[in-house]
Amino acid sequence: MSTPTITASVTIADETVPRVQLAPVAVDLLRSLWEEHGPLMFHQSGGCCDGSSPMLFMAGEFITSDQDVRLGQFDIAPANEPSQPLDFWMSAEQFTYWSHTFLTVDVVPGRGSGFSAEAPRGVRFLIRSELMTTMTPFADSAETDTAGEDAVASATKAVPA
C-alpha cells in the first residue's frame, strides 16, 4: 500500500481551505524521523541561511512567537495508529510574500541545513508552491484578495492548538 499525500488541517482563523500538504515521500521520511526523535515541527523562515527550505525541528526545540504563523497541522500517523501531530509554521514576514500560495512539502537528495533533523540522511525538504486564485480562496471573504500586512494580521489569529 502506497503512502498517501497528507493535507494539513486549517489553523488560521476565518479560513476554510488548507494551505499546505506533504508529498508521500515527505510523509515516509517524517514517520521515520518521528520514530527516531519523537514529536516534530516545521518552520519556514525565508532567512538567508536556509533559503526556501523548511526546517524540521524536534517539538519544543524551536520557539515560535507572535512573529510566526501556524499554516496548518498534519497528523502523520498511519491509519489506526495513535495521533502524531506535526505543526507547520512560517515567519510572518515570509507569509506576507507567500500568502497567496498553496505549499507542498517534498523531499529531494542533497544537503540541507545542518540544523534540520533530516540533514544526516543526505536529503532535504523542499517547498513546491502553487498560486491560488480567487476561484479557490483561502477564506470566505473579500479580504482574501488583499496581500501583505492584512494577510499577516489575519493569519496571526491562529486557531488554538
KEVEXTOR-497373 format. One line per field, with one value per residue: x, y, z of N, C-alpha, C in turn. Coordinates in nm, 2 decimals. Layout:
<fifis>
nxx	(X	...)
nyy	(Y	...)
nzz	(Z	...)
caxx	(X	...)
cayy	(Y	...)
cazz	(Z	...)
cxx	(X	...)
cyy	(Y	...)
czz	(Z	...)
</fifis>
This chain:
<fifis>
nxx	(0.08	0.06	0.20	-0.01	-0.07	-0.07	-0.28	-0.27	-0.46	-0.68	-0.57	-0.57	-0.75	-1.08	-1.04	-1.09	-0.98	-0.72	-0.37	-0.13	0.05	0.18	0.40	0.40	0.66	0.77	0.60	0.67	0.94	0.91	0.77	0.96	1.16	1.01	0.99	1.25	1.32	1.09	0.81	0.77	0.83	0.77	0.94	0.94	1.14	1.25	1.48	1.83	2.01	1.88	1.74	1.48	1.40	1.21	1.26	1.31	1.24	1.28	0.99	0.94	1.21	1.25	1.14	0.84	0.68	0.48	0.55	0.53	0.34	0.11	0.05	-0.07	-0.17	-0.05	-0.14	0.06	0.05	0.02	-0.28	-0.52	-0.34	-0.19	-0.23	0.00	0.08	0.19	0.31	0.31	0.49	0.55	0.75	0.61	0.68	0.77	0.53	0.39	0.47	0.41	0.14	-0.05	-0.03	-0.04	0.12	0.35	0.52	0.81	1.06	1.40	1.71	2.03	2.22	2.09	2.01	2.23	2.10	1.85	1.64	1.65	1.89	2.13	2.06	2.11	1.93	1.69	1.42	1.19	1.01	0.73	0.54	0.21	0.03	-0.26	-0.59	-0.87	-1.07	-1.03	-1.03	-0.87	-1.01	-1.35	-1.42	-1.41	-1.17	-0.96	-0.84	-0.66	-0.32	0.00	0.03	-0.23	-0.30	-0.11	-0.19	-0.44	-0.37	-0.22	-0.40	-0.44	-0.60	-0.65	-0.42)
nyy	(-0.12	0.22	0.52	0.79	1.13	1.39	1.63	1.93	2.03	2.31	2.60	2.87	3.14	3.20	3.10	2.86	2.68	2.45	2.52	2.39	2.08	1.74	1.57	1.22	1.10	1.27	1.23	0.96	0.99	1.17	1.01	0.82	0.98	1.07	0.84	0.81	1.06	1.15	1.38	1.63	1.94	2.18	2.47	2.75	2.99	3.17	3.30	3.40	3.19	2.94	2.96	2.87	2.64	2.43	2.40	2.13	2.05	1.91	1.89	2.18	2.25	2.46	2.78	2.94	3.25	3.56	3.65	3.45	3.24	2.99	2.76	2.52	2.20	1.87	1.53	1.28	1.01	0.66	0.50	0.40	0.42	0.58	0.93	1.16	1.45	1.73	2.04	2.31	2.59	2.94	3.22	3.54	3.75	3.61	3.49	3.70	3.73	3.48	3.44	3.39	3.14	2.78	2.53	2.26	2.02	1.86	1.61	1.60	1.48	1.57	1.82	1.98	2.22	2.20	2.21	2.11	1.83	1.62	1.63	1.46	1.24	1.28	1.41	1.67	1.88	2.04	2.31	2.32	2.53	2.65	2.89	3.04	3.11	3.35	3.18	2.97	3.05	3.11	3.20	3.28	3.55	3.89	3.99	3.82	3.89	4.08	4.16	4.12	4.31	4.29	4.02	3.89	3.99	3.87	3.61	3.57	3.54	3.27	2.96	2.80	2.55)
nzz	(0.00	-0.09	0.04	0.13	0.01	0.25	0.38	0.55	0.84	0.86	1.02	1.05	1.16	1.04	0.79	0.53	0.36	0.32	0.34	0.31	0.22	0.25	0.05	-0.06	-0.02	0.16	0.38	0.44	0.52	0.74	0.92	0.98	1.09	1.31	1.46	1.54	1.67	1.81	1.87	1.62	1.44	1.17	1.05	0.85	0.75	0.56	0.57	0.53	0.56	0.53	0.30	0.09	0.21	0.42	0.77	0.99	1.31	1.64	1.84	2.04	2.03	1.87	1.93	1.88	1.80	1.83	1.59	1.41	1.19	1.21	0.97	0.93	1.06	1.06	1.07	1.09	1.15	1.07	0.94	1.19	1.40	1.70	1.72	1.55	1.57	1.38	1.34	1.10	1.06	0.97	0.92	0.99	0.83	0.59	0.53	0.44	0.18	0.07	0.10	-0.08	-0.19	-0.23	-0.06	-0.10	0.07	-0.01	-0.07	-0.15	-0.29	-0.14	0.03	0.31	0.56	0.83	1.08	1.05	1.11	0.92	0.79	0.84	0.68	0.42	0.25	0.18	0.28	0.07	-0.06	-0.27	-0.47	-0.54	-0.71	-0.58	-0.68	-0.71	-0.75	-0.59	-0.30	0.02	0.24	0.32	0.24	0.12	0.19	0.12	-0.11	-0.05	0.02	0.18	0.48	0.57	0.53	0.69	0.94	0.96	0.96	1.19	1.38	1.48	1.51	1.82	1.94)
caxx	(0.00	0.15	0.17	-0.09	-0.04	-0.14	-0.31	-0.28	-0.58	-0.68	-0.54	-0.58	-0.89	-1.17	-1.00	-1.16	-0.91	-0.58	-0.26	0.00	0.03	0.30	0.41	0.41	0.79	0.79	0.53	0.75	1.06	0.87	0.73	1.09	1.22	0.93	1.03	1.39	1.33	0.97	0.74	0.84	0.76	0.84	0.94	0.98	1.18	1.28	1.60	1.94	2.09	1.81	1.67	1.34	1.38	1.16	1.35	1.24	1.29	1.21	0.90	1.00	1.35	1.24	1.04	0.77	0.63	0.37	0.61	0.52	0.21	0.09	-0.02	-0.15	-0.12	-0.06	-0.13	0.14	0.03	-0.05	-0.42	-0.54	-0.23	-0.21	-0.20	0.13	0.06	0.31	0.27	0.39	0.50	0.62	0.76	0.50	0.74	0.77	0.39	0.34	0.50	0.36	0.01	-0.14	0.02	-0.06	0.26	0.37	0.65	0.86	1.20	1.50	1.85	2.12	2.25	2.01	2.07	2.27	2.01	1.72	1.65	1.67	2.02	2.22	2.02	2.15	1.82	1.64	1.28	1.18	0.87	0.68	0.42	0.11	-0.05	-0.40	-0.67	-0.99	-1.17	-1.01	-0.98	-0.84	-1.12	-1.48	-1.45	-1.34	-1.04	-0.86	-0.77	-0.56	-0.20	0.08	0.00	-0.37	-0.29	-0.04	-0.27	-0.54	-0.30	-0.16	-0.51	-0.45	-0.69	-0.57	-0.39)
cayy	(0.00	0.33	0.63	0.90	1.27	1.43	1.77	1.99	2.09	2.46	2.65	3.02	3.18	3.25	3.03	2.73	2.60	2.42	2.59	2.31	1.94	1.67	1.47	1.09	1.08	1.35	1.15	0.84	1.04	1.22	0.90	0.76	1.08	1.07	0.72	0.84	1.18	1.19	1.48	1.72	2.06	2.25	2.62	2.81	3.13	3.25	3.37	3.39	3.07	2.82	2.98	2.84	2.50	2.43	2.34	2.03	2.05	1.83	1.98	2.25	2.29	2.60	2.85	3.03	3.38	3.62	3.68	3.33	3.20	2.84	2.74	2.40	2.09	1.74	1.41	1.19	0.87	0.57	0.47	0.32	0.44	0.70	1.06	1.21	1.59	1.80	2.18	2.38	2.73	3.02	3.36	3.63	3.82	3.53	3.47	3.82	3.71	3.36	3.43	3.36	3.02	2.65	2.47	2.11	1.98	1.74	1.57	1.58	1.45	1.69	1.87	2.08	2.29	2.11	2.22	2.04	1.69	1.52	1.66	1.35	1.14	1.32	1.46	1.79	1.91	2.14	2.36	2.34	2.62	2.67	3.01	3.03	3.21	3.39	3.07	2.88	3.14	3.05	3.24	3.32	3.69	3.97	4.02	3.72	3.95	4.17	4.09	4.19	4.32	4.24	3.88	3.86	4.02	3.77	3.48	3.56	3.50	3.13	2.87	2.74	2.40)
cazz	(0.00	-0.10	0.13	0.07	0.04	0.37	0.38	0.69	0.88	0.86	1.16	1.05	1.19	0.93	0.66	0.51	0.26	0.37	0.28	0.30	0.22	0.24	-0.06	0.00	0.02	0.29	0.49	0.48	0.59	0.87	1.01	1.02	1.18	1.44	1.54	1.59	1.75	1.88	1.81	1.53	1.38	1.07	1.05	0.72	0.79	0.44	0.60	0.44	0.57	0.49	0.18	0.09	0.26	0.56	0.87	1.07	1.45	1.74	1.90	2.15	2.01	1.81	1.99	1.79	1.87	1.75	1.46	1.33	1.16	1.20	0.85	0.94	1.14	0.99	1.16	1.01	1.19	0.98	0.98	1.31	1.50	1.78	1.65	1.55	1.52	1.33	1.30	1.00	1.10	0.88	0.98	0.94	0.71	0.48	0.50	0.36	0.04	0.02	0.15	-0.20	-0.24	-0.16	-0.05	-0.09	0.13	-0.08	-0.03	-0.26	-0.25	-0.13	0.17	0.36	0.67	0.94	1.19	1.03	1.15	0.81	0.73	0.84	0.59	0.28	0.18	0.24	0.25	-0.03	-0.08	-0.41	-0.45	-0.65	-0.69	-0.56	-0.75	-0.64	-0.77	-0.48	-0.19	0.15	0.33	0.26	0.25	0.01	0.24	0.07	-0.23	0.00	0.04	0.27	0.62	0.60	0.53	0.81	1.06	0.97	0.98	1.33	1.47	1.46	1.59	1.93	1.91)
cxx	(0.09	0.10	0.09	-0.03	-0.12	-0.16	-0.33	-0.42	-0.57	-0.66	-0.55	-0.73	-0.96	-1.13	-1.07	-1.09	-0.77	-0.48	-0.14	-0.03	0.17	0.30	0.43	0.55	0.83	0.72	0.61	0.87	1.02	0.83	0.86	1.16	1.15	0.97	1.17	1.39	1.21	0.90	0.82	0.76	0.84	0.84	1.01	1.01	1.20	1.40	1.72	2.01	2.02	1.73	1.53	1.31	1.32	1.25	1.26	1.31	1.22	1.12	0.96	1.14	1.35	1.12	0.97	0.72	0.52	0.42	0.60	0.37	0.20	0.00	-0.11	-0.09	-0.15	-0.08	-0.07	0.13	-0.03	-0.20	-0.42	-0.43	-0.25	-0.16	-0.06	0.12	0.19	0.27	0.36	0.38	0.58	0.64	0.66	0.55	0.73	0.62	0.34	0.36	0.43	0.21	-0.09	-0.10	-0.02	0.08	0.25	0.51	0.69	1.00	1.28	1.63	1.93	2.13	2.16	2.08	2.11	2.19	1.88	1.74	1.68	1.81	2.11	2.18	2.05	2.04	1.78	1.49	1.29	1.03	0.85	0.56	0.34	0.03	-0.20	-0.47	-0.79	-1.09	-1.15	-0.95	-0.95	-0.96	-1.24	-1.52	-1.37	-1.20	-0.93	-0.79	-0.67	-0.44	-0.12	0.04	-0.13	-0.37	-0.22	-0.12	-0.38	-0.48	-0.25	-0.27	-0.54	-0.54	-0.61	-0.54	-0.46)
cyy	(0.12	0.44	0.74	1.04	1.31	1.58	1.82	2.04	2.25	2.51	2.80	3.06	3.24	3.19	2.90	2.63	2.57	2.49	2.51	2.16	1.87	1.57	1.33	1.06	1.15	1.28	1.04	0.89	1.10	1.11	0.83	0.85	1.09	0.95	0.74	0.95	1.21	1.30	1.59	1.84	2.12	2.40	2.66	2.96	3.22	3.33	3.34	3.26	2.94	2.84	2.95	2.69	2.51	2.35	2.25	2.03	1.95	1.93	2.05	2.30	2.43	2.66	2.95	3.15	3.44	3.67	3.56	3.30	3.05	2.81	2.62	2.30	1.96	1.64	1.30	1.04	0.78	0.54	0.37	0.32	0.56	0.82	1.10	1.35	1.66	1.93	2.23	2.53	2.81	3.16	3.45	3.71	3.74	3.50	3.58	3.80	3.58	3.34	3.38	3.22	2.90	2.58	2.32	2.09	1.85	1.71	1.55	1.55	1.57	1.73	1.99	2.15	2.18	2.11	2.15	1.89	1.59	1.53	1.54	1.24	1.17	1.36	1.59	1.81	2.03	2.18	2.38	2.43	2.63	2.80	2.98	3.14	3.25	3.28	2.97	2.96	3.06	3.08	3.28	3.46	3.76	4.00	3.93	3.78	4.05	4.09	4.17	4.19	4.27	4.09	3.83	3.88	3.91	3.64	3.46	3.53	3.35	3.06	2.80	2.59	2.31)
czz	(0.00	0.00	0.07	0.09	0.16	0.36	0.52	0.71	0.88	1.00	1.16	1.06	1.06	0.79	0.65	0.42	0.32	0.28	0.25	0.30	0.22	0.13	0.01	0.05	0.15	0.40	0.54	0.56	0.73	0.96	1.06	1.12	1.32	1.52	1.60	1.69	1.84	1.80	1.74	1.50	1.27	1.09	0.92	0.75	0.67	0.47	0.51	0.44	0.52	0.36	0.18	0.14	0.40	0.65	0.96	1.21	1.53	1.81	2.03	2.13	1.94	1.87	1.90	1.87	1.79	1.62	1.36	1.30	1.15	1.08	0.85	1.03	1.07	1.10	1.07	1.05	1.09	1.03	1.10	1.41	1.58	1.69	1.66	1.49	1.49	1.28	1.19	1.03	0.99	0.95	0.91	0.82	0.59	0.43	0.41	0.21	-0.02	0.06	0.04	-0.26	-0.16	-0.17	-0.04	-0.04	0.06	-0.02	-0.15	-0.21	-0.23	0.02	0.20	0.48	0.77	1.06	1.18	1.05	1.04	0.75	0.73	0.74	0.44	0.19	0.25	0.20	0.15	-0.05	-0.23	-0.39	-0.57	-0.62	-0.68	-0.63	-0.67	-0.66	-0.65	-0.36	-0.07	0.24	0.25	0.27	0.14	0.06	0.18	-0.05	-0.18	0.03	0.16	0.42	0.66	0.61	0.65	0.93	1.07	1.01	1.13	1.43	1.45	1.55	1.70	1.89	2.00)
</fifis>
